[in-house]
């Protein structure tokens, strides 16, 4: 337990741990959504989309590690069961039941936009009370914004490919 870390954030420690655990649930579900999407995706530009999804999955797993470490530093307990992911998620999970490239990209863009909102809320809450969690949230939100841009660029490329073929 991080006694001093918890002491520095004072009465806000439990709320911060709760916010981080909810973000942790999102990251685990995002990891799986990217990973499974990379396995089932079909359609034009499949290889490029698959490669992007694999990279994003790795980033989400790195976020999981960052969040767990901060939760532990604050003396909290990270989510211990996958069942809790669905109970605590902010952003939910979109199963890739339609594996077409466009649908996979749209689902993941939606997830990234939700994640950006979640981290923006964490940033707002921790700004003046917990600089470590604040910086962590800024770092993760930066990644999520990059992911959104990457996915939107692929979707634009798909649109341009369709336009060129007509």
C-alpha positions in Angstrom: 0.0 0.0 0.0 1.2 3.5 -0.8 0.7 5.2 2.5 2.2 8.5 1.5 0.6 8.5 -1.9 -2.8 7.8 -0.3 -2.1 10.5 2.3 -1.3 13.1 -0.3 -4.7 12.7 -2.1 -6.4 12.6 1.3 -10.2 12.1 1.4 -10.2 11.7 -2.4 -8.3 8.4 -2.5 -11.3 6.1 -2.6 -13.0 8.1 -5.3 -9.8 8.1 -7.4 -9.4 4.4 -7.0 -13.1 4.0 -8.1 -12.5 6.1 -11.2 -9.4 4.2 -12.0 -11.1 0.8 -11.6 -13.9 1.9 -13.9 -11.2 3.0 -16.4 -9.5 -0.4 -15.9 -12.7 -2.2 -16.8 -12.9 -0.2 -20.0 -9.3 -0.9 -20.9 -9.7 -4.7 -20.4 -12.8 -4.7 -22.6 -11.1 -2.4 -25.2 -8.1 -4.8 -25.2 -10.3 -7.7 -26.0 -12.4 -5.8 -28.5 -9.3 -4.8 -30.4 -7.7 -8.2 -30.1 -10.7 -10.3 -31.2 -11.6 -7.7 -33.9 -8.1 -8.2 -35.4 -8.8 -11.9 -35.7 -12.2 -11.8 -37.3 -12.0 -8.6 -39.4 -13.0 -9.0 -43.1 -13.1 -6.9 -46.2 -11.0 -4.4 -48.1 -7.8 -3.1 -46.3 -8.1 -6.1 -43.9 -4.3 -6.3 -43.4 -3.9 -2.6 -42.6 -6.9 -2.7 -40.2 -5.7 -5.9 -38.6 -2.2 -4.5 -37.9 -3.7 -1.3 -36.4 -6.0 -3.3 -34.1 -3.2 -5.4 -32.9 -1.1 -2.3 -32.1 -4.1 -0.7 -30.3 -4.7 -3.9 -28.3 -1.1 -3.8 -27.1 -1.5 -0.2 -26.0 -4.7 -1.0 -24.1 -2.9 -3.7 -22.3 -0.1 -1.3 -21.4 -2.8 1.1 -20.0 -4.2 -1.8 -17.9 -0.7 -2.1 -16.3 -0.4 1.6 -15.7 -3.9 1.8 -14.1 -3.3 -1.3 -11.8 0.0 0.1 -10.6 -1.6 3.5 -9.7 -4.5 1.8 -8.0 -2.0 -0.2 -5.9 0.0 2.9 -5.1 -3.1 4.5 -3.7 -3.7 1.4 -1.5 -6.6 0.2 -3.6 -7.5 -3.1 -5.0 -7.7 -3.5 -8.8 -10.7 -5.4 -10.3 -10.0 -9.0 -9.6 -12.6 -10.7 -11.9 -13.7 -10.3 -15.5 -17.3 -10.3 -14.4 -16.7 -6.9 -12.7 -15.5 -5.4 -16.0 -19.0 -5.5 -17.2 -20.4 -4.1 -14.0 -18.0 -1.2 -13.8 -17.5 -0.2 -17.5 -18.1 3.3 -18.6 -17.8 2.5 -22.3 -19.2 -1.1 -22.6 -18.2 -3.7 -25.2 -19.2 -4.0 -28.8 -18.8 -7.6 -30.0 -17.6 -7.7 -33.6 -20.7 -9.7 -34.7 -20.5 -7.9 -38.1 -16.7 -8.4 -38.9 -16.7 -6.1 -41.9 -13.9 -3.5 -41.8 -16.2 -0.5 -41.7 -18.2 -1.8 -38.8 -15.1 -2.8 -36.8 -13.6 0.6 -37.3 -16.9 2.4 -36.3 -17.2 0.3 -33.2 -13.6 1.1 -32.1 -13.9 4.8 -32.9 -17.0 4.9 -30.7 -15.0 3.2 -27.9 -12.1 5.6 -28.3 -14.4 8.6 -28.1 -15.9 7.2 -24.9 -12.4 6.6 -23.5 -11.4 10.2 -24.3 -14.4 11.4 -22.3 -13.6 9.1 -19.4 -10.0 10.3 -19.1 -11.1 13.9 -19.5 -13.3 13.4 -16.4 -10.4 11.8 -14.5 -8.2 14.7 -15.5 -10.8 17.2 -14.4 -11.3 15.5 -11.0 -7.6 15.0 -10.2 -6.2 18.2 -11.6 -5.7 20.0 -8.3 -5.6 17.0 -5.9 -3.5 14.2 -7.4 -0.8 15.2 -9.9 0.4 11.6 -10.5 -3.0 10.3 -11.5 -3.6 13.5 -13.5 -0.4 12.9 -15.5 -1.3 9.2 -16.0 -4.7 10.2 -17.3 -3.2 12.8 -19.6 -0.8 10.2 -21.0 -3.5 7.6 -21.6 -5.9 10.2 -23.1 -3.2 11.2 -25.5 -2.9 7.6 -26.7 -6.7 7.3 -27.0 -6.8 10.5 -29.1 -4.1 9.0 -31.3 -6.1 5.8 -31.6 -9.2 7.7 -32.6 -7.2 9.5 -35.3 -5.6 6.3 -36.6 -9.0 4.6 -36.9 -10.7 7.6 -38.5 -7.9 7.8 -41.1 -8.4 4.1 -41.9 -12.1 4.7 -42.3 -11.4 7.7 -44.6 -9.0 5.5 -46.6 -11.8 2.9 -47.0 -14.2 5.6 -48.2 -11.6 6.9 -50.7 -11.0 3.3 -51.9 -14.8 3.0 -52.5 -14.9 6.3 -54.3 -12.0 5.4 -56.5 -13.7 2.1 -57.6 -16.9 3.8 -58.6 
